[in-house]
């Protein structure tokens, strides 16, 4: 009797959350998919079914092709930079560095700042102005005699989007550092000592013992940073505004939906982003569940 009552009480306690998630997550996902299959243009709702017309329009849209290219470049630079820098910082702090708590706080601090604030600051730091209007990093390079480093940053043709990954790396590398540091601290010292006794060098220990054991951490970092890069919007807008050479799907979705009132097309872009994130996250979830079952 008591067990049955406890089950009902437990269900009643979690039911508001279940209802909220069902409505505001899965309900809105379903509504977005329905809108993406409609011909809704303008402020008045139009749910006329047009099938996959909006998706076909996207695939043949040169702007959307630029968005995909920019997303791939941004994601690659962001992923590699944040993972490698985070790993390097974690290895450094794992050496028993004095003032570790202070440096750990310094490295984690950027994570507490919003992308908008980060973008505003880095907009000045990466000011592409030349000549007498040099400022930010370009002025610093010029003052230090490092003229070869002076460049136009995000206004550089084709590869400008790669420079916009630098602020993202600065902001998230502390997060990956914390993940790797936790992973390093979980590795027993006995493994390293046994390898040293067998004559392994520090590089061999890192390559054949430490890095393989950090694979789950790396996978988690790739998933988290990857899905953030697919949805990037505010950082790019804050640094460079809405420019076609720096366009990404999230910016296109905003402009199509709220600036152009093409709600069907905007919803289709939203569904595309959802599928992209799902493709990245679902294998990770399956891998995690499988690992838990095996353990």
QUIPEMO-V558203 format. One record per residue. RES is the residue in three letters. SS is DSSP state (h for helix, s for strand, l for the rest). Layout:
# QUIPEMO-V558203
res={RES/RES}
ss={SS/SS}
This chain:
# QUIPEMO-V558203
res={UNK/UNK/UNK/UNK/UNK/UNK/UNK/UNK/UNK/UNK/UNK/UNK/UNK/UNK/UNK/UNK/UNK/UNK/UNK/UNK/UNK/UNK/UNK/UNK/UNK/UNK/UNK/UNK/UNK/UNK/UNK/UNK/UNK/UNK/UNK/UNK/UNK/UNK/UNK/UNK/UNK/UNK/UNK/UNK/UNK/UNK/UNK/UNK/UNK/UNK/UNK/UNK/UNK/UNK/UNK/UNK/UNK/UNK/UNK/UNK/UNK/UNK/UNK/UNK/UNK/UNK/UNK/UNK/UNK/UNK/UNK/UNK/UNK/UNK/UNK/UNK/UNK/UNK/UNK/UNK/UNK/UNK/UNK/UNK/UNK/UNK/UNK/UNK/UNK/UNK/UNK/UNK/UNK/UNK/UNK/UNK/UNK/UNK/UNK/UNK/UNK/UNK/UNK/UNK/UNK/UNK/UNK/UNK/UNK/UNK/UNK/UNK/UNK/UNK/UNK/UNK/UNK/UNK/UNK/UNK/UNK/UNK/UNK/UNK/UNK/UNK/UNK/UNK/UNK/UNK/UNK/UNK/UNK/UNK/UNK/UNK/UNK/UNK/UNK/UNK/UNK/UNK/UNK/UNK/UNK/UNK/UNK/UNK/UNK/UNK/UNK/UNK/UNK/UNK/UNK/UNK/UNK/UNK/UNK/UNK/UNK/UNK/UNK/UNK/UNK/UNK/UNK/UNK/UNK/UNK/UNK/UNK/UNK/UNK/UNK/UNK/UNK/UNK/UNK/UNK/UNK/UNK/UNK/UNK/UNK/UNK/UNK/UNK/UNK/UNK/UNK/UNK/UNK/UNK/UNK/UNK/UNK/UNK/UNK/UNK/UNK/UNK/UNK/UNK/UNK/UNK/UNK/UNK/UNK/UNK/UNK/UNK/UNK/UNK/UNK/UNK/UNK/UNK/UNK/UNK/UNK/UNK/UNK/UNK/UNK/UNK/UNK/UNK/UNK/UNK/UNK/UNK/UNK/UNK/UNK/UNK/UNK/UNK/UNK/UNK/UNK/UNK/UNK/UNK/UNK/UNK/UNK/UNK/UNK/UNK/UNK/UNK/UNK/UNK/UNK/UNK/UNK/UNK/UNK/UNK/UNK/UNK/UNK/UNK/UNK/UNK/UNK/UNK/UNK/UNK/UNK/UNK/UNK/UNK/UNK/UNK/UNK/UNK/UNK/UNK/UNK/UNK/UNK/UNK/UNK/UNK/UNK/UNK/UNK/UNK/UNK/UNK/UNK/UNK/UNK}
ss={l/h/h/h/h/h/h/h/h/h/h/h/h/h/h/h/h/h/h/h/h/h/h/h/h/h/h/h/h/h/h/h/h/h/h/h/l/s/l/l/l/l/l/l/l/l/l/l/s/l/l/l/h/h/h/h/h/h/h/l/l/h/h/h/h/h/h/h/h/h/h/h/h/h/h/h/h/h/h/h/h/h/h/h/h/h/h/h/h/h/h/h/h/l/l/l/l/l/l/h/h/h/h/h/h/h/h/h/h/h/h/h/l/l/h/h/h/h/h/h/h/h/h/h/h/l/l/l/l/l/h/h/h/l/l/h/h/h/h/h/h/h/h/l/l/l/h/h/h/l/l/l/h/h/h/l/l/l/l/h/h/h/h/l/h/h/h/h/h/h/h/h/h/h/h/h/h/h/h/h/h/h/h/h/h/l/l/l/h/h/h/h/h/h/h/h/h/l/l/l/l/h/h/h/h/h/h/h/h/h/h/h/h/l/h/h/h/h/h/h/h/h/h/h/h/h/h/h/h/h/l/l/l/h/h/h/h/h/h/h/l/l/l/h/h/h/l/l/h/h/h/h/h/h/h/h/h/h/h/l/l/l/h/h/h/h/h/h/h/h/h/h/h/h/h/h/h/h/h/h/h/h/h/h/h/h/h/h/h/h/h/h/h/h/l}
